[in-house]
């Protein structure tokens, strides 16, 4: 067995992970798993790269702290990597702020700096830092590497990243950062693998899932994106509202008596698909429902996606390639269809049959825009960064 890195991708109630062989130029996925803390009895499942079950363990709810669950992962990996070694753990960290433009080795100082960014991603940042701290206690000698969702967007031009507020606020870091960068970086690499001509195209990548954002890219670089200072901005999401008139927030505070905590809870956890439909944050549930409120939520979602694709095309000076990725983008033919139908004026024409089959290329022959479905892998991006960092 070869040397490996473990990649952890922490969500709101689960941690996705992948174990990668890094003995060759390109990391190779050995196995993947899910540490699910949502069930009454939190459990760990591990499968091989093709989905065959390798290991499963459940814990009583009383014994479900992060350290115990991570200890299960390490215990299993020790048995699995016979003849090999675990060299490092790579982490997805949502916010990197101004200072983290690339992967960094985790130290007490970097943990403190990442923790200081929690107000900019209050639901995400603590979840990212929790396993880092747990592993530091469990395996103090094991190298940990933090990879940032904001890093891919670090090169945004000031006209893209700047808010129209007094410059003194920009000087303390109040600007647009963008997120889902690890996903968009993977999409950029896949476009180059598919065809040498694709990276040069004016491309909008749509990462559509419970969290959703767009990235305008060219030559494998981000030139615009829909999220801003925080992961609240831009597209409508599962429970997040996306772009909203700041005057509405002032009104809710001043006239409706909502506190800052009330607003934060509403904007992060009660809005988006859930808020508009009153039914669910899960697009699959809404698509299966005949409740008119579900249709309202779906219509608003696809309208907002198409509207922001057009804005990204404006930044690019045109649109030549549209990529769908993320849970909704990869798996919902109906959402892809609705978004593309709204963009016909931009030369977007979808092949209905290819879309229903979820082919990689779903553009019609007469489409002026190349339309593709590309499954993303944030874990692969992190493994690549870990391998490069270990080689320094």
C-alpha positions as CSV (number, residue, x, y, z in Angstrom):
1,X,0.0,0.0,0.0
2,X,1.3,3.5,-0.9
3,X,1.5,6.6,1.2
4,X,-1.8,8.6,1.4
5,X,-3.5,11.7,2.5
6,X,-6.9,11.9,4.1
7,X,-9.2,14.7,2.9
8,X,-12.1,16.0,5.1
9,X,-14.9,18.1,3.7
10,X,-17.1,19.2,6.6
11,X,-20.8,20.0,6.1
12,X,-23.5,21.1,8.5
13,X,-24.2,17.6,9.9
14,X,-21.7,15.3,8.2
15,X,-18.2,15.0,7.1
16,X,-17.4,13.6,3.6
17,X,-13.9,12.2,3.3
18,X,-11.6,10.6,0.8
19,X,-8.4,8.7,1.2
20,X,-6.0,9.4,-1.7
21,X,-2.8,7.6,-2.9
22,X,-0.3,10.4,-3.6
23,X,2.6,8.2,-4.8
24,X,2.1,9.3,-8.5
25,X,1.6,12.7,-10.1
26,X,-2.2,12.7,-9.9
27,X,-3.8,11.7,-6.5
28,X,-5.8,8.4,-6.8
29,X,-8.9,7.9,-4.8
30,X,-8.6,4.7,-2.7
31,X,-11.8,4.9,-0.8
32,X,-14.4,7.5,0.4
33,X,-16.8,7.8,3.2
34,X,-19.3,9.7,5.2
35,X,-19.3,10.5,8.9
36,X,-22.9,11.2,9.5
37,X,-23.8,12.9,12.8
38,X,-27.4,13.6,11.9
39,X,-28.9,10.2,12.7
40,X,-30.0,9.2,16.2
41,X,-27.0,6.9,16.1
42,X,-24.3,8.7,14.3
43,X,-22.4,6.4,11.9
44,X,-19.4,6.0,9.7
45,X,-19.6,4.4,6.3
46,X,-16.6,3.7,4.0
47,X,-16.8,2.5,0.4
48,X,-14.2,1.9,-2.3
49,X,-13.8,4.2,-5.3
50,X,-16.6,2.4,-7.1
51,X,-19.1,2.4,-4.2
52,X,-18.6,-1.1,-2.8
53,X,-19.0,-1.1,1.0
54,X,-15.8,-1.6,3.0
55,X,-16.7,-0.6,6.5
56,X,-19.6,0.6,8.6
57,X,-19.8,1.5,12.3
58,X,-22.5,3.1,14.4
59,X,-22.1,4.8,17.7
60,X,-24.6,5.6,20.5
61,X,-25.7,9.2,20.5
62,X,-24.0,9.7,23.9
63,X,-20.7,8.7,22.3
64,X,-20.9,10.8,19.2
65,X,-18.5,13.7,19.8
66,X,-16.3,14.7,16.9
67,X,-13.2,13.2,18.5
68,X,-14.7,9.7,18.9
69,X,-16.0,9.7,15.4
70,X,-12.7,10.8,13.9
71,X,-10.9,8.2,16.0
72,X,-13.1,5.6,14.2
73,X,-11.8,6.9,10.8
74,X,-8.2,6.8,11.9
75,X,-8.6,3.4,13.4
76,X,-10.0,2.0,10.2
77,X,-7.3,3.8,8.0
78,X,-4.5,2.3,10.2
79,X,-5.8,-1.2,9.3
80,X,-6.4,-0.3,5.6
81,X,-3.0,1.3,4.9
82,X,-1.0,-1.9,5.5
83,X,2.6,-1.1,4.3
84,X,1.8,2.5,3.8
85,X,1.5,5.6,5.9
86,X,-0.9,8.5,6.3
87,X,1.2,11.6,5.6
88,X,-1.3,14.4,6.2
89,X,-4.9,15.4,6.5
90,X,-6.3,18.0,4.1
91,X,-9.3,20.2,5.1
92,X,-11.8,22.3,3.2
93,X,-12.0,25.6,5.0
94,X,-14.8,27.9,3.7
95,X,-13.3,31.4,4.4
96,X,-9.7,32.4,3.9
97,X,-10.2,36.2,4.1
98,X,-7.4,38.4,2.7
99,X,-4.5,36.5,4.2
100,X,-5.0,32.9,2.9
101,X,-4.5,32.9,-0.8
102,X,-3.4,29.3,-1.0
103,X,-3.1,26.1,1.1
104,X,-1.3,26.4,4.5
105,X,0.0,24.0,7.1
106,X,-2.2,24.1,10.2
107,X,-0.5,25.7,13.3
108,X,-1.9,27.3,16.4
109,X,-1.4,30.7,14.7
110,X,-3.3,29.7,11.5
111,X,-6.1,28.2,13.6
112,X,-6.5,31.5,15.4
113,X,-6.5,33.4,12.1
114,X,-9.1,31.1,10.6
115,X,-11.2,31.3,13.7
116,X,-11.2,35.1,13.5
117,X,-13.0,34.8,10.2
118,X,-16.0,33.0,11.8
119,X,-18.2,36.1,11.7
120,X,-18.0,36.0,7.9
121,X,-19.1,32.4,7.7
122,X,-20.8,31.7,11.1
123,X,-22.4,28.4,10.1
124,X,-19.5,27.0,8.0
125,X,-16.2,28.1,9.7
126,X,-16.8,26.4,13.1
127,X,-17.7,23.2,11.3
128,X,-14.4,23.4,9.3
129,X,-12.3,24.1,12.3
130,X,-13.8,21.5,14.6
131,X,-12.1,18.4,13.0
132,X,-8.9,20.4,12.7
133,X,-8.9,20.9,16.5
134,X,-10.0,17.3,17.2
135,X,-7.2,15.8,15.0
136,X,-4.6,18.1,16.6
137,X,-5.6,16.5,19.9
138,X,-5.9,13.0,18.6
139,X,-2.8,13.0,16.4
140,X,-0.6,15.9,17.4
141,X,2.2,14.9,15.2
142,X,0.2,14.5,12.0
143,X,0.5,17.3,9.4
144,X,-2.7,19.1,8.6
145,X,-3.2,21.3,5.6
146,X,-6.0,23.8,5.2
147,X,-7.4,24.6,1.7
148,X,-9.7,27.5,1.2
149,X,-12.9,28.0,-0.8
150,X,-12.0,31.6,-1.3
151,X,-8.5,31.1,-2.7
152,X,-9.5,30.5,-6.3
153,X,-11.1,33.9,-6.4
154,X,-8.2,35.8,-4.9
155,X,-7.2,37.4,-8.3
156,X,-10.6,39.1,-8.8
157,X,-10.1,42.6,-10.2
158,X,-11.0,45.5,-7.8
159,X,-14.0,46.4,-10.0
160,X,-15.4,43.0,-9.3
161,X,-14.4,42.6,-5.7
162,X,-15.1,46.1,-4.5
163,X,-18.3,47.3,-2.7
164,X,-19.5,50.8,-3.2
165,X,-19.0,51.8,0.4
166,X,-16.4,54.1,2.1
167,X,-12.9,52.9,1.2
168,X,-11.9,52.6,4.8
169,X,-14.0,49.5,5.1
170,X,-12.3,47.9,2.1
171,X,-9.0,48.6,3.8
172,X,-10.0,46.3,6.7
173,X,-11.1,43.5,4.3
174,X,-14.8,44.2,3.6
175,X,-14.9,43.1,0.0
176,X,-16.2,40.3,-2.2
177,X,-14.3,37.1,-1.8
178,X,-16.4,34.4,-3.4
179,X,-16.7,30.7,-2.4
180,X,-17.0,27.2,-3.8
181,X,-13.5,27.8,-5.2
182,X,-12.3,24.3,-4.6
183,X,-15.2,23.1,-6.8
184,X,-14.5,25.6,-9.5
185,X,-10.8,24.9,-9.5
186,X,-11.7,21.2,-10.1
187,X,-14.1,22.2,-13.0
188,X,-11.3,24.3,-14.5
189,X,-9.0,21.3,-14.5
190,X,-11.6,19.0,-16.0
191,X,-12.3,21.4,-18.8
192,X,-8.6,21.3,-19.7
193,X,-8.6,17.5,-19.6
194,X,-11.7,17.3,-21.8
195,X,-10.3,19.5,-24.5
196,X,-7.3,21.9,-24.8
197,X,-9.7,24.5,-26.4
198,X,-12.1,24.6,-23.5
199,X,-10.1,26.6,-20.9
200,X,-9.9,29.6,-23.3
201,X,-13.6,29.8,-23.7
202,X,-15.7,32.4,-21.8
203,X,-17.2,30.0,-19.3
204,X,-19.8,30.2,-16.5
205,X,-19.7,27.3,-14.1
206,X,-22.9,26.8,-12.1
207,X,-22.3,25.0,-8.8
208,X,-25.9,24.3,-7.8
209,X,-26.7,22.5,-4.6
210,X,-27.9,23.4,-1.1
211,X,-25.3,26.1,-1.4
212,X,-25.1,27.6,-4.8
213,X,-22.9,30.0,-6.7
214,X,-21.6,30.8,-10.2
215,X,-18.1,31.5,-11.4
216,X,-17.2,33.3,-14.6
217,X,-13.8,31.9,-15.7
218,X,-11.4,32.1,-18.5
219,X,-8.0,30.5,-19.0
220,X,-8.7,28.5,-15.8
221,X,-9.0,31.6,-13.7
222,X,-11.9,33.2,-11.8
223,X,-12.9,36.6,-13.1
224,X,-16.2,37.0,-11.4
225,X,-18.5,35.1,-9.0
226,X,-21.9,35.5,-7.3
227,X,-21.0,35.1,-3.7
228,X,-19.5,38.0,-1.8
229,X,-18.1,38.8,1.6
230,X,-20.0,35.9,3.0
231,X,-21.7,32.7,1.6
232,X,-25.1,34.5,1.8
233,X,-24.8,36.5,-1.3
234,X,-25.8,35.8,-4.9
235,X,-28.1,32.9,-5.9
236,X,-31.1,31.7,-4.0
237,X,-30.1,28.5,-2.1
238,X,-31.6,25.7,0.0
239,X,-32.1,27.9,3.1
240,X,-30.2,31.0,2.2
241,X,-31.8,34.0,0.4
242,X,-28.9,35.1,-1.8
243,X,-28.9,38.7,-2.9
244,X,-31.3,40.9,-1.1
245,X,-32.0,44.7,-0.8
246,X,-30.0,45.8,2.3
247,X,-32.9,48.2,2.9
248,X,-35.1,45.2,3.6
249,X,-32.8,44.1,6.4
250,X,-32.8,47.6,7.9
251,X,-36.6,47.6,7.7
252,X,-36.8,44.2,9.4
253,X,-34.6,45.5,12.2
254,X,-36.1,49.0,12.6
255,X,-39.8,48.4,12.0
256,X,-40.3,44.7,12.7
257,X,-38.0,44.6,15.8
258,X,-35.8,41.7,14.5
259,X,-32.5,41.4,16.3
260,X,-29.2,40.7,14.6
261,X,-29.4,37.1,15.7
262,X,-33.0,36.8,14.4
263,X,-31.8,38.1,11.0
264,X,-28.9,35.8,10.9
265,X,-31.1,32.8,11.6
266,X,-33.6,33.8,9.0
267,X,-31.1,34.6,6.3
268,X,-29.0,31.4,6.8
269,X,-31.6,28.8,7.9
270,X,-35.2,29.9,7.0
271,X,-34.9,31.5,3.5
272,X,-34.2,30.3,0.0
273,X,-36.1,27.3,-1.3
274,X,-37.4,26.5,2.2
275,X,-38.6,30.1,2.9
276,X,-40.3,30.6,-0.5
277,X,-42.0,27.2,-0.6
278,X,-42.7,26.7,3.1
279,X,-42.2,23.0,2.4
280,X,-38.6,22.0,2.0
281,X,-35.0,23.1,1.2
282,X,-34.5,19.9,-0.9
283,X,-35.0,20.5,-4.6
284,X,-35.9,16.8,-5.1
285,X,-38.9,17.2,-2.7
286,X,-40.0,20.4,-4.5
287,X,-39.8,18.9,-8.0
288,X,-41.9,16.0,-6.8
289,X,-44.6,18.2,-5.2
290,X,-47.8,19.5,-6.9
291,X,-48.0,22.3,-4.3
292,X,-48.0,25.6,-6.2
293,X,-45.6,27.0,-3.6
294,X,-43.0,24.4,-4.7
295,X,-43.4,25.7,-8.3
296,X,-43.0,29.3,-7.1
297,X,-39.7,28.3,-5.4
298,X,-38.4,26.4,-8.4
299,X,-39.3,29.3,-10.8
300,X,-37.5,31.8,-8.6
301,X,-34.5,29.6,-8.3
302,X,-34.1,29.1,-12.1
303,X,-34.9,32.8,-12.8
304,X,-32.1,33.9,-10.4
305,X,-29.6,31.4,-11.8
306,X,-30.3,32.5,-15.4
307,X,-30.2,36.2,-14.3
308,X,-26.8,35.8,-12.7
309,X,-25.5,33.7,-15.7
310,X,-26.3,36.7,-17.8
311,X,-24.4,39.0,-15.4
312,X,-21.4,36.7,-15.5
313,X,-21.5,36.7,-19.3
314,X,-21.4,40.5,-19.2
315,X,-18.2,40.3,-17.2
316,X,-16.7,37.9,-19.7
317,X,-17.9,39.8,-22.7
318,X,-19.9,36.9,-24.0
319,X,-20.8,33.3,-23.2
320,X,-19.2,30.3,-24.9
321,X,-19.5,27.5,-22.3
322,X,-22.0,26.8,-19.5
323,X,-21.1,24.1,-17.0
324,X,-23.6,22.5,-14.5
325,X,-22.2,20.9,-11.3
326,X,-23.1,20.3,-7.7
327,X,-25.9,18.1,-6.4
328,X,-28.7,19.9,-8.3
329,X,-26.6,20.9,-11.3
330,X,-25.4,17.3,-11.8
331,X,-28.7,15.4,-11.1
332,X,-31.7,17.6,-12.0
333,X,-32.5,17.5,-15.7
334,X,-35.5,19.7,-15.1
335,X,-33.6,22.5,-13.5
336,X,-30.9,22.4,-16.2
337,X,-33.7,22.6,-18.8
338,X,-35.4,25.6,-17.1
339,X,-32.2,27.5,-16.7
340,X,-31.2,26.9,-20.3
341,X,-34.7,27.9,-21.6
342,X,-34.3,31.2,-19.9
343,X,-31.0,31.8,-21.6
344,X,-32.0,31.1,-25.2
345,X,-31.5,34.7,-26.1
346,X,-27.7,34.2,-25.3
347,X,-27.5,31.4,-27.8
348,X,-28.0,28.6,-25.3
349,X,-29.9,25.6,-26.8
350,X,-30.1,22.3,-24.9
351,X,-30.4,18.8,-26.3
352,X,-33.4,17.4,-24.4
353,X,-32.5,13.8,-24.9
354,X,-28.8,14.3,-23.9
355,X,-30.0,16.3,-20.9
356,X,-32.4,13.6,-19.8
357,X,-29.6,11.0,-20.0
358,X,-27.2,13.4,-18.2
359,X,-24.6,13.1,-20.9
360,X,-21.4,15.1,-20.3
361,X,-22.2,17.3,-23.3
362,X,-25.9,18.4,-23.5
363,X,-25.8,21.2,-26.0
364,X,-27.9,21.0,-29.1
365,X,-26.1,21.0,-32.5
366,X,-27.3,24.5,-33.2
367,X,-26.3,25.8,-29.8
368,X,-23.9,28.7,-29.8
369,X,-22.9,27.8,-26.3
370,X,-21.2,24.6,-25.2
371,X,-23.3,23.1,-22.4
372,X,-21.8,20.5,-20.1
373,X,-22.5,18.5,-17.0
374,X,-19.3,17.9,-15.0
375,X,-19.4,16.2,-11.6
376,X,-17.2,18.1,-9.2
377,X,-14.7,16.8,-6.6
378,X,-13.6,19.3,-4.0
379,X,-11.8,16.4,-2.3
380,X,-9.6,15.8,-5.4
381,X,-8.6,19.5,-5.5
382,X,-7.6,19.3,-1.8
383,X,-5.7,16.1,-2.3
384,X,-3.7,17.8,-5.2
385,X,-2.9,20.7,-2.9
386,X,-1.8,18.4,-0.1
387,X,0.5,16.5,-2.4
388,X,2.1,19.7,-3.7
389,X,2.5,21.0,-0.2
390,X,4.1,17.8,1.0
391,X,6.6,18.0,-1.9
392,X,7.8,21.5,-1.0
